[in-house]
Amino acid sequence: MTLTLFYLTSAVAVFATVMMITRLNAVHGLLYLILSLLSVGVLFFLLGAHFAAVLEVIIYAGAIMVLFVFVIMMLNQGQTTIDRERAWLQPAIWIGPSLLALLLFGEMAVVILFGGSAETGSVVTAKQLGMVLYGPYLLAVELASMLLLAGLVGAYHLGKPALKSGARS
C-alpha cells in the first residue's frame, strides 16, 4: 500500500513541477511550486525520513516561498499589475492546486491512520541528517544558500529601475 502511495505522490510531484514550469504568471507558478515541495515532503515521509519531511515543509514550502513572495512583491510595478493579478487570481485558478493538495492530505491521512511505518526505506534521525548536511555536503548547502541570496539581490536590482521610473511619472 505504501508503494502505491509513493507512486501516486511522485506523480503529483512531477505534475505540479511541470505545471509550475509552464505557467506564464509567476503567482500561478508559485502555487504549483508550493504543491510540488509539499509532495516531496510526503515522499520523504513515506521513505521514513520524517525529519527531512518536516524540514522540507518548514524550510522550502514555508520560508523559501515567503522569500519568493517578497521577490514578486518587489517586482510589482504599480496599480496596473495589481489589477491584472486580481483578474488572474479567479477561483478557477485554485481548483487544480487545491485538488492535488487534497489528494496529498488524503495520502498522509491514510499513512498516519493505517500505520506510519516506513516500508520502503529506513528511518533517518535528526542527528544523521545533521551529520550529513554539515559533513560531506557542507559546501553544497553553503553554495545553495549563496545562490538564493544572489537571486534575491538580482531580483531587487531588476525591480529597482522600474520603481524609479514609476516614481517620476
GIWO-V833468 format. One record per residue. N is the residue number from 1. RES is the residue in three letters. PHI is phi in radians with two decimals (NA if undefined). PSI is psi in degrees with one decimal (999 if undefined). Layout:
[[N | RES | PHI | PSI] [N | RES | PHI | PSI]]
This chain:
[[1 | MET | NA | -38.7] [2 | THR | -1.14 | -33.9] [3 | LEU | -1.15 | -38.9] [4 | THR | -1.12 | -43.6] [5 | LEU | -1.11 | -36.3] [6 | PHE | -1.09 | -47.0] [7 | TYR | -1.17 | -37.2] [8 | LEU | -1.14 | -43.4] [9 | THR | -1.16 | -37.4] [10 | SER | -1.09 | -40.8] [11 | ALA | -1.11 | -40.2] [12 | VAL | -1.11 | -42.1] [13 | ALA | -1.10 | -45.3] [14 | VAL | -1.16 | -44.4] [15 | PHE | -1.09 | -44.7] [16 | ALA | -1.14 | -36.2] [17 | THR | -1.18 | -42.1] [18 | VAL | -1.12 | -41.9] [19 | MET | -1.12 | -37.1] [20 | MET | -1.12 | -41.9] [21 | ILE | -1.21 | -34.4] [22 | THR | -1.57 | -3.9] [23 | ARG | -1.33 | 137.0] [24 | LEU | -1.46 | -27.1] [25 | ASN | -1.61 | 132.9] [26 | ALA | -1.13 | -36.1] [27 | VAL | -1.17 | -41.0] [28 | HIS | -1.13 | -42.3] [29 | GLY | -1.08 | -36.1] [30 | LEU | -1.14 | -38.5] [31 | LEU | -1.07 | -45.1] [32 | TYR | -1.24 | -30.6] [33 | LEU | -1.16 | -40.8] [34 | ILE | -1.05 | -44.2] [35 | LEU | -1.11 | -39.4] [36 | SER | -1.11 | -42.4] [37 | LEU | -1.18 | -37.1] [38 | LEU | -1.11 | -40.2] [39 | SER | -1.20 | -32.2] [40 | VAL | -1.16 | -36.5] [41 | GLY | -1.07 | -41.4] [42 | VAL | -1.13 | -38.4] [43 | LEU | -1.08 | -43.5] [44 | PHE | -1.04 | -42.0] [45 | PHE | -1.09 | -43.2] [46 | LEU | -1.16 | -28.0] [47 | LEU | -1.45 | -4.8] [48 | GLY | 1.71 | -0.7] [49 | ALA | -1.63 | 73.7] [50 | HIS | -1.14 | -40.0] [51 | PHE | -1.17 | -40.4] [52 | ALA | -1.12 | -34.6] [53 | ALA | -1.14 | -42.9] [54 | VAL | -1.13 | -42.8] [55 | LEU | -1.10 | -39.0] [56 | GLU | -1.04 | -45.0] [57 | VAL | -1.25 | -45.2] [58 | ILE | -1.24 | -48.5] [59 | ILE | -1.39 | -53.9] [60 | TYR | -1.40 | -55.6] [61 | ALA | -1.27 | -15.9] [62 | GLY | -1.80 | -75.0] [63 | ALA | -1.18 | -45.4] [64 | ILE | -1.17 | -35.1] [65 | MET | -1.18 | -34.8] [66 | VAL | -1.10 | -40.4] [67 | LEU | -1.06 | -44.3] [68 | PHE | -1.12 | -38.0] [69 | VAL | -1.10 | -40.9] [70 | PHE | -1.10 | -39.3] [71 | VAL | -1.12 | -43.1] [72 | ILE | -1.10 | -38.2] [73 | MET | -1.16 | -37.6] [74 | MET | -1.17 | -32.0] [75 | LEU | -1.45 | -1.2] [76 | ASN | -1.06 | 137.6] [77 | GLN | -2.11 | 33.5] [78 | GLY | 1.97 | -166.9] [79 | GLN | -1.15 | -35.4] [80 | THR | -1.10 | -37.7] [81 | THR | -1.17 | -39.4] [82 | ILE | -1.10 | -43.9] [83 | ASP | -1.12 | -41.3] [84 | ARG | -1.15 | -41.7] [85 | GLU | -1.15 | -37.6] [86 | ARG | -1.10 | -38.2] [87 | ALA | -1.22 | -34.3] [88 | TRP | -1.31 | -30.3] [89 | LEU | -1.59 | 54.6] [90 | GLN | -1.34 | 158.5] [91 | PRO | -1.01 | -25.8] [92 | ALA | -1.14 | -26.5] [93 | ILE | -1.15 | -31.2] [94 | TRP | -1.45 | -8.7] [95 | ILE | -1.11 | -50.4] [96 | GLY | -1.05 | -56.0] [97 | PRO | -1.09 | -34.2] [98 | SER | -1.17 | -41.8] [99 | LEU | -1.15 | -41.2] [100 | LEU | -1.17 | -39.2] [101 | ALA | -1.15 | -37.8] [102 | LEU | -1.12 | -38.5] [103 | LEU | -1.09 | -44.0] [104 | LEU | -1.11 | -39.9] [105 | PHE | -1.10 | -41.4] [106 | GLY | -1.10 | -40.0] [107 | GLU | -1.10 | -43.9] [108 | MET | -1.12 | -37.8] [109 | ALA | -1.11 | -41.4] [110 | VAL | -1.10 | -43.9] [111 | VAL | -1.14 | -41.6] [112 | ILE | -1.26 | -42.0] [113 | LEU | -1.28 | -37.8] [114 | PHE | -1.84 | 33.2] [115 | GLY | 1.78 | 115.2] [116 | GLY | -1.65 | 20.7] [117 | SER | -1.30 | 141.9] [118 | ALA | -1.51 | 106.9] [119 | GLU | -1.55 | -17.1] [120 | THR | -1.73 | -3.8] [121 | GLY | -2.83 | -168.2] [122 | SER | -1.93 | 157.8] [123 | VAL | -1.30 | 131.8] [124 | VAL | -1.87 | 124.5] [125 | THR | -1.52 | 167.7] [126 | ALA | -1.13 | -36.0] [127 | LYS | -1.14 | -42.4] [128 | GLN | -1.11 | -41.1] [129 | LEU | -1.15 | -42.8] [130 | GLY | -1.11 | -39.6] [131 | MET | -1.11 | -36.6] [132 | VAL | -1.31 | -44.2] [133 | LEU | -1.16 | -38.3] [134 | TYR | -1.75 | 16.2] [135 | GLY | -1.98 | -107.5] [136 | PRO | -1.22 | -20.2] [137 | TYR | -1.83 | 16.2] [138 | LEU | -1.05 | -43.6] [139 | LEU | -1.12 | -40.9] [140 | ALA | -1.14 | -40.1] [141 | VAL | -1.13 | -43.8] [142 | GLU | -1.18 | -38.3] [143 | LEU | -1.14 | -38.2] [144 | ALA | -1.13 | -39.6] [145 | SER | -1.18 | -37.6] [146 | MET | -1.18 | -35.4] [147 | LEU | -1.14 | -41.1] [148 | LEU | -1.12 | -40.2] [149 | LEU | -1.13 | -42.3] [150 | ALA | -1.11 | -37.8] [151 | GLY | -1.13 | -38.7] [152 | LEU | -1.16 | -45.1] [153 | VAL | -1.13 | -41.5] [154 | GLY | -1.10 | -41.4] [155 | ALA | -1.14 | -36.4] [156 | TYR | -1.12 | -43.9] [157 | HIS | -1.26 | -28.2] [158 | LEU | -1.21 | -37.7] [159 | GLY | -1.43 | -20.6] [160 | LYS | -1.12 | -46.4] [161 | PRO | -1.09 | -34.6] [162 | ALA | -1.16 | -35.7] [163 | LEU | -1.21 | -38.8] [164 | LYS | -1.16 | -44.1] [165 | SER | -1.20 | -30.8] [166 | GLY | -1.25 | -29.8] [167 | ALA | -1.31 | -26.7] [168 | ARG | -1.37 | -29.4] [169 | SER | -1.46 | 999]]
